[in-house]
Amino acid sequence: MKKFLLIGATALMVSNSTFAGGILTNTNQNAAFLRNPSRDAVIAIDGVYSNPAGIAFLPQGFHLSVSWQAAFQKRQMEVGNQLFQLNGGKIEKYFEGVAKAPVIPSFQAAYVINDKWSVSAQFAVGGGGGECEFAEGLPMFEELVGGQLVGAQAASYGLSQNLTGKQFFYGFQVGATYRLTDNFSVFGGARGVLANCSYEGAITNITANGVAAGSYLSGVKAMVDAGLAQLEPVKDVAGYKEKYQELAAQSAALAQGAALLGSDFNLDCAQSGFGITPIIGLDWNLGKLNLAAKYEFRTKINLENDSENTSANVTALMPAYADGAKVRSDIPAILTLGAQYQFTDAVRVMGGFHYYWDKDAKGTPIKKGDNTWEANLGIEWDVNDKILLSLGGQRTQYGFDDTDMADTNFNISSTAICLGGAYKFSEKMKLNVGYMHSFYDDHKFTNANGTVCNYTRKNDVVGVSLDIAF
């Protein structure tokens, strides 16, 4: 039962990005990313996020981009454990989380004041970005509940469960770009991040051998207590003392189990927090070749709980979700590097690299693994004065070790393919349309409970953005 408490205390730490990017970072903060993910060295209005130092090389005046995206994802878990056949007769089970974010808005704005100074601002969902529902719950809870009951000699067990998590990290960024020379510019700014998360779920109808789990455990405890009573007269006699202490420990564990599993678990926890991300960047424009770099410092965020858990045993099982408790959830520092080359008047190619210092962020799920990195490539073709077509790809390599993986907290390495285009209504107005599909790896491992796990995902994102210059 002690193991049950320790594992359950951190069971619901969900920190998964719905989009492209790191553990808590969305890098597709404009629909232009969906038609070409290699944005790290672009000279464009969406560069307010991806290459803010490059804003200096836009035409003087006001520039605005308004964007909408929709993301749909499935988080799939195929698991196998001999324990599971005691609940339904099957060793292998399938659990699925369905994440959807049908409306993710963002905007980028910049004002190029003169040939030296520019200012910019943006709003976007910088992390999380949607709701994920596990309609049939999670294997980890079946392992925990079933394991405790079978450990108390139950021949079968049952439970009903569900969990829904929401996670939004809203970011508002402001900054200024200064053009040091005709070819070189620097950026300095900051992003305020407002985190809003919530978790609602329940574990109900917990049974053992066809009866309520609390009643079953109380019955087993009564039998153990009967044995204790028989040993009471000789509890200090050599040869009986160890047996008496063993039964006493079993009785205490069964009492704790009956208290915890004797009623339903109903979780209702909202979390909020705020952090600031300092950002610096530079851009070196050499005509046909443009080089850029950006560094975002680690964002310190403490999430504070506002919980209305209806069951006292929820707080006992998961103290991290008690009302008023605080949970650390830092956004890792990020370095991005990019290059863009104009092959012809109509064709541009670009590449980029991202590195995330995940292990330095407090609250990170990565304990034994490595940091995350990404590499991307893209190409754009101006078909004519009106139509642009683009294509690109990105490899995201997470550093999760097998021991870092959890049902609610797994990020799977993937390769994303992006395609789309743009239509220029005029020199002052352009519409971007894009689609991204991610091909995820399978991550197979055996967890600490002996469950054989195979995790993967499916992900699709579509979006449009309108760029306007004044």
Sequence and secondary structure as in RCSB ss.txt:
>XXXX:A:sequence
MKKFLLIGATALMVSNSTFAGGILTNTNQNAAFLRNPSRDAVIAIDGVYSNPAGIAFLPQGFHLSVSWQAAFQKR
QMEVGNQLFQLNGGKIEKYFEGVAKAPVIPSFQAAYVINDKWSVSAQFAVGGGGGECEFAEGLPMFEELVGGQLV
GAQAASYGLSQNLTGKQFFYGFQVGATYRLTDNFSVFGGARGVLANCSYEGAITNITANGVAAGSYLSGVKAMVD
AGLAQLEPVKDVAGYKEKYQELAAQSAALAQGAALLGSDFNLDCAQSGFGITPIIGLDWNLGKLNLAAKYEFRTK
INLENDSENTSANVTALMPAYADGAKVRSDIPAILTLGAQYQFTDAVRVMGGFHYYWDKDAKGTPIKKGDNTWEA
NLGIEWDVNDKILLSLGGQRTQYGFDDTDMADTNFNISSTAICLGGAYKFSEKMKLNVGYMHSFYDDHKFTNANG
TVCNYTRKNDVVGVSLDIAF
>XXXX:A:secstr
 HHHHHHHTTTT     SSSSSSS     STHHHH    TT  STTHHHH GGGGGGS SEEEEEEEEEEEEEEE
EEEEE GGGGGTTS SEEEEEEEEEEEEEEEEEEEEE SSSEEEEEEEEEEEEEEEEEETT  HHHHHHHHHHHH
HTT S EEEEEEEEEEEEEEEEEEEEEEESSSSEEEEEEEEEEEEEEEEEEEEEEEEETTEEHHHHHHHHHHHHH
HHHHHHGGGTTSTTTHHHHHHHHHHHHHHHHHHHHHTS EEEEEEEEEEEEEEEEEEEEEETTEEEEEEEE  B 
 EEEEEE  S HHHHHH GGGSTT EEE  B  EEEEEEEEE SSSEEEEEEEEEE GGGSTT S SSS  EEEE
EEEEEEE SSSEEEEEEEEEEE    GGG  TTS    EEEEEEEEEEEEETTEEEEEEEEEEEE  EEEE TTS
 EEEEEEEEEEEEEEEEEE 
